Amino acid sequence: MVSRSYSNLLDLAAGDLPSPSFTRMTRQMPRIMTVAGIISDIDDDRSESVCSDLSSSSVQHDRLIIVANQLPIKAQRKTDGSKGYTFTWDKNSLLLQLKDGLGDEDIDVIYVGCLKEEIHPNEQDEVSQTLLESFKCVPTFLPPELFTRFYHGFCKQHLWPLFHYMLPLSPDLGGRFNRSLWQAYVSVNKIFADRIMEVINPEDDFVWIHDYHLMVLPTFLRKRFNRVKLGFFLHSPFPSSEIYKTLPVRDELLRALLNSDLIGFHTFDYARHFLSCCSRLLGISYESKRGYISLEYYGRTVTIKILPVGIHMNQLQSVLNLPETESKVAELIEQFQDQGKTMLLGVDDLDIFKGISLKLLAMEQLLIQHPEWLGRVVLVQIANPARGTGRDVKEVKTESYSTIKRINETFGRPGYDPVILIDEPLKFYERVAYYVAAECCLVTAVRDGMNLIPYEYVISRQGNERLDKVLGLDPCTPKKSMLVVSEFIGCSPSLSGAIRVNPWNIDAVADAMDCALELSEPEKQLRHEKHYKYVSTHDVGYWANSFFQDLERTCKDHARRRCWGIGFGLSFRVVALDLNFRKLSMEHIVSAYKRTTTRAILLDYDGTLMPQSSIDKSPTSRTIEMLNTLCRDKNNMVFVVSAKSRETLVEWFDDCDKLGLAAEHGCFLRLKRDDEWQTCVQIEECGWKQNARPVMTLYTETTDGSTIEDKETAMVWSYEDADPDFGSCQAKELLDHLESVLANEPVTVKRGQSCVEVKPQGVSKGLVAKRLLTTMQAQGMTPDFVLCIGDDRSDEDMFEVITGSVASGELISPKAEVFACTVGNKPSKAKYYLDDTVEIGRLMQGLASVSEQSVNVFAFE
């Protein structure tokens, strides 16, 4: 069976391609799909869900499907002449360590990912069977050409450089965006989704996706199962919005990540950049509640998790206990310490972001500025093989070699080389031995996601009794360690005792190295103790359990919400609603409108009848005609309730003689054009404006794009056209400032949608709703139909009055048809919602058509 190549990305993303037959997993071990394919849509019903016998057990455990680019498996072809492979666990894989941290007794873990080795198609079925039976692993087999375009192409040429702040300013710097590589990336993510379909029980299983290779996978899974319990953790940095915005597929990746329930980052900086991108590109703001940061995305709550990954303590301590480690440490002590030399250690991958060449230049500067260290200090640089390929790797290697050669020729002497480069692969115990023997560890990457080298170094320096003997230490002597770390790596914030440096500042790094060497023993011991306490308690098990617990907490409300999918391709998302909150049906409200004879209609203006984004806020001729049609119906009482001033509303709605108007949130109102304006509350003198105006003016001058609107009884500071992040920050400060200045005035200061407003106490749109209903009742016109539509916080007061009146039965008939409707799917006191002003316009035009027919019939009679 040959894998189909996808030429049409939209077809691919929409899942519209023909799919191969699919065999559900049964008690007998299944034959897993081994080629790239598309599985047909699967119903969300539990009885129809795809599940494997791996979940069948007398004891029910939570089951977690861990998905990553690579499986934690090593494969080696058998050497005894027989066919097939020998498989073993990769003990150094974070995914395997994660499983150990969670514990086998409570959670069953299944892995989905690729093997490092290429498996011939004829052997893929057998390999799949073996891995599933023996390791609970589901391998994803990718055609070599597709894997090259996916991994070495899009992942390593586009995402990885961009997430490390490297822009493709020229073809040599990362390369221009290549649409075919993006298609390959989406194709591979779709294949991963198909593999997950073969083993998932969507009602019960949790899915945890790892890293930037699979960023659009959440969309494919959410499309198949609207309630899938889905977490994603990004192990790389997330760049600032100014960098991320340059990516041509920026929206697709953001929306795909938002199809997760929980998104994890190593540091607050990475999370802050992601949230800023959501705000600036998608208009989605976040909130912090009870310690959790979350976003509302079409009714779903997406939680943000900030926690750096840890190391596997047991594994590292077991390596420290190996006789081989002890022997290697003794060898290094003899090579360095016994010769009067102090070892500085660097352990880095050989790539452009690890800053190896900058570290070497700092070492050179140290020897120039502090010649007393000549012959006494040695930098041992362990260079692990680069994970990627390309010209940049060759350039790093060439530059590093030439710099080392220059330093050693300049400062070396017989029996002393200032820099020792180890560029051959080391076994883990050998690397640990270098940690134990090193006086200071240098991690000077210019950009790195997490980097666990400092953590490993701290635990290794704690050592054990056997290593203490080798080092000649008294077991009761406090241990010591020193770290010089870059400000731009993920572990830096958690290592408060480290000397943090800007790796680009060579002199500063050289000074930090000298400081680390010269620091007093008690200071080194205190710093080590602080680091050891943190690293030993925040290991990989703590990280994994914390993430999984938050994932459980975030997903606990799934069953209590109605869900359905909207959008095509990678724009797909799920709308989730409370069981009592639903979209307003045109058929339903029109039917109720026709049956009733006394109707109250209250409409907000900005964001309801008129889009917030419109520059010209005045109503269109079509809106005026629609309102007049509704007003001509003798059964209707129609009100427009706005925050605008009286003058503005009079100018805009002068042609609507029977339309009721409420200005400045209900401070002023009139029932029709020829009536006098009334006030809902007693209006005090506005002397407070003399105090508020200078404060607002100050913030307007310092916030580009902000404006002040001075009304009769209120003042509004708007930052709708300002930078959203800066405007929001300034609004918070202004709110506190005004509350302090106006503390003794009869006004309230409130935060609105992109604004801060000061208005008289007691004024709200709820007063308008109550006044209208009371007036109708006094005229013997108790309404049997109430429609109230609004879009922001100020409209919630109207919804509260209307729903309260229904409950009490005082102002609205107990059998009345009541429709409190908000704009957009969001938490609200309303019971209905419509998506946008377009749908509201369509709804009101529909009601106007019904009224027009009834008016015409009445005129004819």
Secondary structure, 3 states (H helix, E strand, C coil): CCCCCCCCHHHHHHCCCCCCCCCCCCCCCCCCCCCCCCCCCCCCCHHHCCCCHHHCCCCCCEEEEEEEEECCEEEEECCCCCCCEEEEECCCCHHHHHHHHHCCCCEEEEEEEECCCCCCHHHHHHHHHHHHHHHCEEECCCCHHHHHHHHHHHHHHHHHHHHCCCCCCCCCCCCCCCHHHHHHHHHHHHHHHHHHHCCCCCCCCEEEEECHHHCCHHHHHHHHCCCCEEEEECCCCCCCHHHHCCCCCHHHHHHHHCCCCEEEECCHHHHHHHHHHHHHHHCCCEEEECCEEEEEECCEEEEEEECCCCCCHHHHHHHHCCHHHHHHHHHHHHHCHHHCCEEEEEEEECCCCCCHHHHHHHHHHHHHHCHHHCCCEEEEEEEECCCCCCHHHHHHHHHHHHHHHHHHHHHCECCECCEEEECCCCCHHHHHHHHHHCCEEEECCCCECCCCHHHHHHHHHHCCHHHHHHHCCCCCCCCCCCEEEECCECCHHHCCCCEEECCCCHHHHHHHHHHHHHCCHHHHHHHHHHHHHHHHHCCHHHHHHHHHHHHHHHHCCHHHEEEEEECCHHHCEEEEEECCCEECCHHHHHHHHHHCCCEEEEEECECCCECCCCCCCCCCHHHHHHHHHHHHCCCEEEEEECCCCHHHHHHHCCCCCCCEEEEHHHCEEECCCCCCCEECCCCCCCCCHHHHHHHHHHHHHHCCCCEEEECCCCEEEECCCCCHHHHHHHHHHHHHHHHHHCCCCCEEEEEECCEEEEEECCCCHHHHHHHHHHHHHHCCCCCCEEEEEECCHHHHHHHHHHHHHHHHCCCCCCCCEEEEEEECCCCCCCCEEECCHHHHHHHHHHHHHHHHHHHHHHHHC
